[in-house]
Amino acid sequence: MSHPVEVTDPADPRLADFRDLTDADVRPDRRGVVIAEGVAVVERLLTSRYQARAVFGEATRLDVLANVLAGFPDLPVYSANRWFLSDVVGFRLTRGVLASANRPPAPSVADVLAGATRVAVLESLNDFENLGSLFRNAAAFGVDAVLLDARCADPCYRRSVRVSMGHVLHVPFAVLPDPWPEALETLRESGFTLLALTPRADAMPLPAVVPPDRWAILLGAEGPGLTAAVRSAADACVRIPMAPGVDSLNVATAAAVAFAHLTADARITPRPVDSRARTVRVTSPDHLSS
């Protein structure tokens, strides 16, 4: 890496990407910039398709990143103490290092679905931290892509990137266009079975579902869940059996449970599939239906 440049003036124009981050993501002049926080997240940003702009951090954290930064000899790297860092970003920064990157052009839905067999589809998921957690879970269970409706929060918002541990920068995602939920037909035409996750008592118990060759799990926002229109558009509604008195799970947690079941027998690489297969099969439902 280039030798870190120590900065001592909080108004230094070279730090513009990192200044006042509490509101940076909603400012029109910052919307094309993605911010990563923490050693692991910065490393994932640097190894992603996002073009890095600059790195800013404590000397000790920059030392940890030295090997990966060595691959970016022209990348500006700035060094300062933790108190100076906090003054610049506008809050107490405990992770000690940040990086900024350009947001690449948004991929099309067709590009994201090409070769995918396991997909998460999100409706009106507008909590940044839930969104980040869901992307981290998607990466953990080998989900190939995430599709969002137009009302979802931005996965590249700083808090989403942080909570995802940078995995949002590696899991492909795209926005399904309106009209909604008619846009879901794109997945059906591509051979996906649409599974709507809901706590409704009349839904099929998740453990009874034999995963289709190509599936898309539909997930709604915390509280309201999936709309009736989306549930009606699905091939099947499925639920996670829970103890009496508990009606639902956090959406990211529920997604993890669904991902774990649907990928339990999957190999690391996608299996050859028959794109016409959309049948939901049920095994031994009697003891799971309560």
Salt bridges, closest charged atoms under 4 A:
ASP12 OD2 - ARG14 NH2 2.77
ASP17 OD2 - ARG53 NE 2.68
ASP25 OD2 - ARG158 NE 3.94
ASP29 OD2 - ARG27 NH2 2.80
GLU37 OE1 - ARG95 NH1 3.94
GLU37 OE2 - ARG158 NH1 2.86
GLU58 OE1 - ARG82 NE 3.90
GLU129 OE2 - ARG159 NE 3.86
GLU129 OE2 - ARG162 NH2 3.52
ASP144 OD1 - ARG118 NH2 3.67
ASP149 OD2 - ARG151 NE 3.37
ASP154 OD2 - ARG103 NH2 2.60
ASP178 OD1 - ARG151 NH2 3.03
GLU185 OE1 - ARG188 NH1 2.93
ASP202 OD1 - ARG200 NE 3.38
ASP235 OD1 - ARG188 NH2 3.37
ASP235 OD1 - ARG278 NH2 2.92
ASP274 OD1 - ARG276 NE 3.07
